[in-house]
Amino acid sequence: MSIKFYSIAITLLLISGKTDTQPITLVLDPAEKMSSRTIDSSTEYAITLQLCHNIKKFLEYMYPSLKIIITTSLTEFAQPYKKASFANTLQADLFINFSCFYKEEGRPLLTIYHYSLDQATERISLSYNCLSFIPYQKAYLKAFVTTEKYARESVNFFNTHSKKKFECTTVYACPLLPLKGITVPAITFEMGLQSSNDWRIFIEPLVEWIKKNMLHIQNSK
């Protein structure tokens, strides 16, 4: 059986949902509603919420078995720590937070973040069983290796798929509040936009990035 045929077969299984494993669960998290950042006459929250809904629509059309939750549909989970608790309880396969800001010059920009406290020690292998107690501030370590892999591989991926409409240059590892306390793979994508409609150029590359990592997730289940 050729590699090409095998890849097609996996994709068809994902689309049809006919696998013996649990469906993939994706959490999409727009910017905080109280954010003060604005672009044109729109807000960071409104822009990132539109982006989340469009990503959800495209993915659900292609993968009917994919479970996608946008955090704003769960009004009781408004605060970052409650969103983290929800994602952890749900045992989501991937948590993606979105933010944006006004960028005055140059092409739109995509910056990637993942949570990190101490890069000098967190690369040490840590194993947790289901009964292990994980301190809230170190929750990210449970999925650190996978999260870092997703982030590290993203720059080349987006620069290849951006069609030169935006640039992606940097991955930052830092204690970012929207990702704090999350035990599943969690990434923040921050968009630098020149207009409130520039978010649309990110839809297709982000959908393709998620599709790529869905194969990795499915194979690891």
C-alpha positions in Angstrom: 0.0 0.0 0.0 1.5 3.3 -1.0 2.1 6.2 1.4 -0.2 8.4 -0.7 -3.1 5.9 -0.4 -2.5 5.5 3.3 -2.7 9.3 3.9 -5.9 9.5 1.8 -7.4 6.6 3.8 -6.7 8.4 7.1 -8.2 11.6 5.9 -11.4 9.8 4.7 -11.7 8.1 8.1 -11.4 11.5 9.8 -14.0 13.0 7.6 -16.5 10.2 8.0 -15.9 9.8 11.7 -15.7 6.0 11.3 -12.8 5.4 13.6 -12.5 3.2 16.7 -11.1 6.2 18.7 -12.8 9.0 20.5 -13.7 12.1 18.3 -11.3 15.0 18.4 -12.3 17.9 20.6 -11.2 21.4 19.7 -11.7 24.5 21.9 -11.6 27.9 20.2 -11.1 30.9 22.5 -11.6 34.5 21.2 -10.1 37.5 23.0 -11.7 38.7 26.2 -14.8 40.7 25.7 -13.5 43.4 28.0 -10.4 43.9 25.9 -9.7 47.6 25.2 -7.9 47.0 21.9 -9.8 48.2 18.8 -9.2 48.2 15.0 -11.2 50.7 12.9 -14.6 50.7 14.5 -14.4 47.0 15.7 -13.1 45.4 18.8 -10.5 42.7 19.4 -13.3 40.5 20.8 -15.6 40.9 17.8 -12.9 40.3 15.3 -11.6 37.1 17.0 -15.1 35.8 17.6 -15.9 36.1 13.9 -12.7 34.3 13.1 -13.6 31.4 15.5 -17.1 31.0 14.0 -15.6 30.9 10.5 -13.0 28.3 11.4 -15.7 26.3 13.2 -18.0 26.4 10.1 -15.3 25.3 7.7 -14.0 22.4 9.9 -17.5 21.1 10.7 -18.3 21.0 7.0 -15.2 18.9 6.3 -15.2 16.9 9.5 -18.7 16.3 10.8 -17.5 14.2 13.7 -15.2 16.9 15.0 -16.4 18.4 18.3 -15.7 22.2 18.3 -16.6 24.5 21.2 -16.2 28.3 21.2 -15.7 29.5 24.8 -18.1 32.4 24.4 -21.0 30.0 24.0 -20.4 29.0 27.6 -21.1 32.2 29.4 -20.3 30.7 32.8 -16.7 30.2 31.7 -15.9 33.8 31.1 -12.7 34.0 33.2 -9.4 32.5 31.9 -9.1 30.1 34.8 -12.6 28.8 34.3 -11.9 28.3 30.6 -8.8 26.3 31.6 -10.8 24.2 34.0 -13.4 23.6 31.3 -10.8 22.5 28.7 -9.1 20.3 31.2 -12.4 18.6 32.3 -13.4 18.2 28.7 -10.0 16.7 28.0 -9.8 18.7 24.8 -7.3 17.7 22.2 -6.3 21.3 21.4 -7.1 24.7 22.9 -6.5 27.7 20.6 -6.7 31.3 21.9 -6.9 34.2 19.5 -6.0 37.9 19.9 -5.3 40.8 17.6 -4.0 44.3 17.6 -3.7 47.3 15.2 -0.5 47.1 13.1 0.2 50.4 11.3 2.8 49.4 8.7 3.9 46.4 6.7 2.0 43.2 6.0 -0.3 41.7 8.6 1.5 39.6 11.2 0.9 36.3 12.9 2.7 35.7 16.2 2.6 32.4 18.1 2.7 31.9 21.8 2.7 28.9 24.2 2.8 28.9 27.9 6.1 28.7 29.7 7.5 29.6 33.2 11.0 28.2 33.3 12.6 27.1 30.1 15.7 26.0 32.0 13.9 23.2 33.8 10.7 22.4 31.9 12.4 20.3 29.3 13.1 17.7 32.0 10.8 14.8 31.3 7.9 14.8 33.8 5.4 12.0 34.0 2.0 12.3 35.6 -0.4 9.5 36.2 -4.2 10.0 36.5 -3.8 10.4 40.3 -1.0 12.9 40.3 -1.5 16.4 41.7 -0.4 19.1 39.3 0.0 22.6 40.7 -2.1 25.1 38.8 0.9 27.2 37.7 2.6 24.1 36.3 -0.4 22.5 34.6 1.0 23.3 31.2 3.9 20.8 31.7 1.5 17.9 31.2 1.3 18.7 27.5 4.4 20.8 27.1 6.3 18.5 24.7 3.3 18.4 22.3 2.5 22.1 22.7 6.1 23.1 22.0 6.1 20.9 18.9 3.0 22.4 17.5 4.4 25.9 18.1 7.8 25.2 16.8 6.6 23.8 13.5 4.0 26.5 13.0 6.3 29.3 11.7 7.5 27.4 8.6 3.9 26.1 8.0 2.3 29.5 8.0 5.0 31.2 5.9 4.4 28.4 3.3 0.6 28.7 3.4 0.3 32.5 3.8 0.7 33.2 0.1 2.7 36.2 1.2 -0.5 37.9 2.5 1.0 37.9 6.0 4.2 37.1 7.8 4.9 34.7 10.7 8.3 35.2 12.2 8.3 34.3 15.9 7.3 31.9 18.6 7.2 33.2 22.2 7.2 31.0 25.3 5.9 33.0 28.2 3.4 33.0 31.0 0.4 34.2 29.0 -2.7 34.5 31.1 -5.3 33.0 28.6 -3.2 29.8 28.5 -2.5 29.5 32.3 -3.7 26.3 34.0 -4.4 24.4 30.9 -3.2 20.8 30.9 -4.0 20.1 27.2 -2.0 21.4 24.2 -2.7 25.1 24.1 -1.6 27.8 21.6 -2.3 31.5 21.2 -2.3 33.1 17.8 -2.0 36.9 17.8 -2.8 38.7 14.6 -1.4 42.2 13.7 -4.0 43.7 11.5 -4.1 46.9 9.4 -7.9 46.8 9.1 -10.8 45.1 10.8 -11.3 42.8 7.8 -7.8 41.5 7.6 -8.6 38.6 9.8 -10.2 36.9 6.8 -6.8 36.2 5.2 -5.9 34.0 8.2 -8.9 31.6 7.9 -7.6 29.2 5.3 -4.1 28.9 6.7 -5.4 28.3 10.3 -7.9 25.7 9.0 -5.1 23.9 7.2 -2.9 24.1 10.3 -5.6 22.5 12.4 -6.2 19.8 9.8 -2.5 19.0 9.8 -2.4 18.6 13.6 -5.7 16.7 13.6 -3.9 13.8 11.9 -1.2 13.9 14.6 -3.9 13.9 17.3 -5.8 11.1 15.6 -2.7 8.9 15.3 -1.9 9.4 19.0 -5.3 8.4 20.3 
